[in-house]
Amino acid sequence: MGIGKYKERWEGGAFDFWDSVIKATFKRERSGGMMSRKVHAMYFSATGTTEKVVCALASALAGKVADDTAVNQIDFTLPQGRKEPVAFSGTDLVVFGVPVYAGRVPNILLTYLDTIEGRGARAVPVVLFGNRHYDDALVELADILEAKGFSIVAGGAFVGEHSFSKTLGKGRPDDKDNALVADFADKIATKLSGTASDAPVPLKGHRPYRPYYKPKNPDGMPVDIRKVAPKTNADCTDCKLCVTVCPMGSIDSEDVSTIKGICIKCGACIKVCPVQAKYYDDENYLRHKHELEVEFADRKEPEVFV
């Protein structure tokens, strides 16, 4: 069963619009090989926000620039989706999305991303940030794709609910974001239909990339929360939804309170739990979460580059 089916449980009514877009238009693939004359939506999306933007953009583009209007969906969120390399060709257009972790492309994905072959395909890198900032994630993703043989034709940074929070970026992407996705697709289609489609895209970010964003303690000193993992309280019903959505496969199916691998703090297990049995109690993590919710409460807008 795909991860998308579980997302409906925690996203409720807000999912209905996106679900109708995706179900009406897409064919899902979790592994791939050589594909041609298609628009592809390829993404890592633990809590569904990156998936929403990437799939909506790919759907809009397919209706404008592709020979085949059915979009091929390649979800590499779960471990099984990262087992096989994917290769494209020069007639492909790939909308490629990842979330922003600490201002960068999630480093846990770098090994897998190095297996992907663009072979002249055009790409639209998309990053999803939790209403703080995307820092250098967009230029980093574009550089990764270019190094693997893709030609970058546009890029965008969009906002989704923060992985640490249920209030920061709540309800994003929303109707205003939807409208920007549609306008972005129009701009990309116009560029691809002209003679300047290979012009460099002026993406925002720093090269060399800045260090990963780090939380700080009350004294202003950086703290390391990389080894922090969620706990499980007595309300757990052992439904094992958390096991099915963990992108690292780190939650033990025999004892869901046991983390047997790394935790990237994507928030999937916490947001999907129907009884709110998953939680964090680490002091530094909780302080950082609170600081983010206070300091970055004001709405941030997406940024697109064509």
C-alpha positions in Angstrom: 0.0 0.0 0.0 1.4 3.4 -1.0 2.3 6.1 1.6 -0.2 8.4 0.1 -3.1 6.4 1.5 -1.9 7.0 5.0 -1.5 10.8 4.4 -5.2 11.2 4.1 -5.6 10.2 7.7 -3.8 13.2 9.1 -4.4 15.8 6.4 -8.2 15.5 6.3 -10.2 17.7 4.1 -7.2 19.8 3.0 -6.0 16.7 1.2 -9.1 16.4 -1.0 -8.1 18.8 -3.7 -4.6 17.4 -4.1 -5.8 13.9 -3.9 -8.2 14.5 -6.7 -5.4 16.0 -8.8 -3.0 13.1 -8.1 -5.5 10.2 -8.5 -7.0 11.6 -11.7 -3.8 12.2 -13.4 -1.0 10.0 -12.2 0.5 6.5 -12.5 2.6 5.6 -9.5 6.0 4.0 -9.9 8.4 3.3 -7.0 11.2 2.0 -9.1 12.2 2.9 -12.6 14.3 2.3 -15.7 14.6 4.1 -19.0 11.5 6.3 -19.7 10.8 8.6 -22.7 8.5 11.3 -23.9 7.0 11.8 -20.5 6.7 14.3 -17.7 7.9 12.7 -14.4 7.2 13.7 -10.9 10.0 12.4 -8.7 10.2 13.2 -5.0 11.0 12.3 -1.4 8.0 13.4 0.8 7.7 11.9 4.3 4.6 13.9 5.2 3.1 14.6 1.8 3.8 18.3 1.2 6.6 17.9 -1.3 4.5 15.4 -3.1 1.6 17.8 -3.4 3.6 20.6 -5.0 5.7 18.3 -7.3 2.7 16.4 -8.6 0.5 19.4 -9.1 3.3 21.2 -11.0 4.1 18.1 -13.1 0.4 17.6 -13.9 0.0 21.2 -15.1 3.2 20.9 -17.2 2.1 17.6 -18.8 -1.0 19.3 -20.1 1.1 22.0 -21.8 4.4 20.5 -23.0 4.2 16.7 -23.1 3.2 14.2 -25.8 1.7 12.0 -23.1 -0.4 13.9 -20.6 -0.2 11.1 -18.0 2.5 11.9 -15.5 4.8 9.2 -14.3 5.1 9.4 -10.5 8.4 8.2 -8.9 8.2 8.2 -5.1 11.5 7.4 -3.4 10.3 8.3 0.1 10.4 4.7 1.5 13.4 2.5 1.5 12.1 0.2 -1.2 11.8 3.2 -3.5 15.6 3.8 -3.3 16.7 0.3 -4.2 16.9 0.7 -7.9 18.5 3.5 -9.9 16.4 5.6 -12.3 17.5 6.8 -15.8 15.9 9.3 -18.1 16.5 10.5 -21.6 16.7 13.8 -23.5 13.0 13.9 -24.3 12.0 13.7 -20.6 11.0 16.6 -18.3 11.4 15.8 -14.6 9.9 17.8 -11.7 12.2 16.7 -8.9 11.4 17.5 -5.3 12.9 17.1 -1.8 12.3 18.8 1.5 14.7 21.2 3.1 16.5 19.9 6.1 18.7 22.4 8.1 18.8 24.6 5.0 20.1 21.9 2.7 19.2 18.8 0.7 18.8 16.0 3.2 22.2 14.4 3.4 20.7 11.0 3.9 19.6 11.1 0.3 22.9 12.0 -1.3 24.0 8.4 -2.0 20.7 7.6 -3.7 20.7 10.8 -5.7 24.1 9.9 -7.1 22.6 6.8 -8.7 20.1 8.7 -10.9 21.0 9.4 -14.5 19.6 12.4 -16.3 21.1 11.7 -19.8 20.1 15.0 -21.1 16.6 15.2 -19.5 15.3 18.6 -18.5 14.6 19.1 -14.8 12.8 21.5 -12.5 14.2 21.2 -9.0 11.7 21.9 -6.2 12.5 22.2 -2.5 9.9 22.4 0.2 10.7 24.4 3.4 8.8 24.7 6.7 8.3 28.5 6.7 11.8 29.3 8.0 14.0 29.5 4.8 15.3 27.2 2.1 18.9 28.6 2.4 21.1 26.8 -0.1 18.9 23.7 -0.7 17.6 24.8 -4.1 21.0 25.6 -5.6 22.4 22.4 -4.1 19.6 20.3 -5.6 20.1 21.9 -9.0 23.9 21.3 -8.8 23.3 17.6 -7.9 20.9 17.2 -10.9 23.2 19.0 -13.3 26.1 16.8 -12.2 24.0 13.7 -13.0 23.3 14.9 -16.6 20.1 17.0 -16.2 19.5 20.4 -17.8 17.9 22.8 -15.3 15.1 24.8 -16.9 13.5 26.4 -13.8 13.5 26.0 -10.0 11.2 26.7 -7.1 11.1 26.8 -3.3 7.7 26.2 -1.8 6.3 26.1 1.8 4.7 23.2 3.6 4.0 22.4 7.2 7.2 22.1 9.2 8.2 18.6 10.0 8.7 19.5 13.7 5.4 21.3 14.1 1.7 21.2 13.5 1.4 25.0 13.5 4.4 26.3 11.6 3.3 26.4 7.9 0.0 24.8 8.9 -2.2 24.0 5.9 0.5 24.8 3.3 0.5 24.4 0.4 -2.8 26.2 0.3 -5.0 27.9 -2.4 -2.6 30.8 -2.8 0.3 28.3 -3.2 -1.8 26.4 -5.8 -2.2 29.5 -7.9 1.5 30.1 -7.9 2.1 26.5 -8.9 -0.2 27.0 -11.9 1.5 30.3 -12.8 4.9 28.7 -12.5 3.8 25.9 -14.9 2.7 28.6 -17.4 6.1 30.3 -17.2 8.0 27.1 -17.6 5.9 26.0 -20.6 6.4 29.4 -22.2 10.2 29.1 -21.7 10.3 25.6 -23.2 8.3 26.7 -26.2 10.9 29.4 -27.0 14.4 29.6 -28.2 16.0 30.5 -24.8 15.0 27.4 -22.9 18.7 26.5 -22.2 19.6 29.9 -20.7 21.0 29.6 -17.1 18.4 29.8 -14.4 19.2 32.5 -11.7 18.5 30.4 -8.7 18.9 31.9 -5.2 21.5 30.5 -2.9 25.2 30.5 -2.0 28.1 28.6 -3.5 30.0 27.3 -1.7 27.0 26.2 0.4 26.6 27.5 3.9 26.9 25.1 6.8 23.8 23.2 7.9 21.5 25.3 10.1 22.0 24.4 13.7 19.8 25.0 16.8 21.3 26.7 19.8 21.0 26.5 23.5 20.0 29.5 25.8 23.7 30.5 25.8 23.8 30.8 22.1 25.9 27.7 21.6 25.1 25.1 18.9 23.4 21.9 20.0 23.3 18.6 18.2 19.9 17.0 18.0 20.8 14.5 15.2 20.5 11.5 17.5 17.2 12.6 19.1 14.3 10.1 18.3 10.6 10.1 19.2 9.3 8.2 22.2 6.0 6.2 22.4 3.5 6.6 25.2 1.0 4.2 26.7 -1.8 5.4 24.3 -0.2 3.4 21.5 -2.6 0.8 20.0 0.1 -1.0 18.0 -1.6 -0.1 14.7 1.9 0.1 13.1 1.1 3.0 10.8 4.3 4.6 12.0 6.2 1.6 10.8 4.8 1.9 7.3 5.6 5.6 6.9 9.1 5.8 8.3 11.3 6.7 5.4 14.3 5.2 7.0 12.6 1.9 7.9 13.8 2.6 11.5 10.8 1.7 13.6 10.8 -1.9 14.8 7.6 -3.7 13.5 7.7 -6.0 16.6 8.0 -3.2 19.1 7.1 0.3 17.7 8.7 2.0 20.7 12.1 0.8 19.5 14.1 2.8 16.9 16.4 0.3 15.2 18.0 2.8 12.8 18.5 6.5 12.3 15.8 9.1 12.8 15.8 12.1 10.4 13.0 13.8 12.4 10.8 14.0 9.3 7.7 14.0 11.6 5.9 11.3 9.6 5.3 8.9 12.5 4.1 11.7 14.8 1.8 13.3 12.2 0.3 10.0 11.1 -0.4 8.5 14.6 -4.2 8.4 15.1 -3.8 8.6 19.0 -0.9 11.0 19.2 1.3 8.3 20.9 4.5 9.5 19.3 6.3 12.4 20.9 9.7 14.1 21.6 10.9 14.9 25.0 14.5 16.0 24.3 15.0 19.5 25.9 17.1 20.9 23.1 14.7 19.6 20.4 11.6 21.1 22.2 13.4 24.4 22.7 14.3 24.6 19.0 10.8 23.7 18.0 9.3 26.4 20.2 11.8 29.0 18.9 11.0 28.1 15.3 7.2 28.5 15.9 7.7 31.9 17.5 10.4 33.4 15.4 9.1 32.2 12.0 5.3 32.5 12.6 4.8 35.1 9.9 3.8 33.6 6.5 6.7 33.1 4.0 5.9 33.0 0.3 7.3 30.6 -2.3 10.0 31.8 -4.7 10.2 30.6 -8.3 12.9 31.1 -10.9 12.6 30.6 -14.7 
